């Protein structure tokens, strides 16, 4: 809106935040217009996400029904010594996992190139390259190093009650190179190699996501988690009346770090509104004690996707 514009009550109109403008624009583009291509994320990571904020803990566990994620912080050999890395957190590791998963699905190879430099990879992800902030390249580099060093394990229980533990460390190899003048600060991996187990389960259990929606939600880890969850969940609902999910269950899945249920609900509703803005076909209804999820078409038309998913569903 133009500067100095007044609303119906004669009050100055506040400029729309850039994140809101981005979501509104993406929602308009998505409505009735399928994307040119799809992005992908592992089915389990659509149900249980990584940490959303920094933590001093070295182990992170998140459960949802029949699946569980265990993330352990690790270390990297840097400048001739082992350096402990924190647990990865926030939007950047999520966007990175989506990118490398998408490339692995499309190329059918677990060797994924991530560019000749960090700047090139940031450009692929559409991330602001300015330094000195959470969106900057310096902090992003720390996040991808933390992601490369961590150990990721998936726990699953089949419909027959059989338990399975999968060592799914996503990056088996983290190769780095330095600038010609020997500046180790320029160190950046040119290639990531996915573990065989993760790659094999990804091929059969990749959830298609709309890249336009992901770009619009790239500022919020919780909004990315909610969107990915809805993309996985809504198209699997077969009950015409829908499925109710209680606030207690959603807090167990998305908000274990919130000590106050009211704080979680406030933040979740904000993230849900953002996700729904870029998922126009999502059928989600407010109901006493929780949300009612209705059968809905996936964000990516099934005609664009081949293959099937085989891991156990965490919600019936």
Secondary structure, 3 states (H helix, E strand, C coil): CCCCCECCCCCECCCCCHHHHHHHHHHHHHCCCCCCCCEEEEHHHHHCCCECCCCCCCEEEEEECCEEEEEECCEEEECCEEEECCCCECHHHHHHHHHHHHHHHHHCCCEEECCCCHHHHHHHHCCCCCCCCCCCHHHHHHHHHHHHHCEEEEEEECCCCCEEEEECCCEEEECCECCCCCCHHHCECCEEEECHHHHHHHHHCEEEECHHHHHHCCCCHHHHHHHHHHHHHHHHCCCCCCEEEEHHHHHHHHCCCCCCHHHHHHHHHHHHHHHHHCCCCCCEEEECCEEEECCCCCCCCHHHCCCCCCCCCCCC
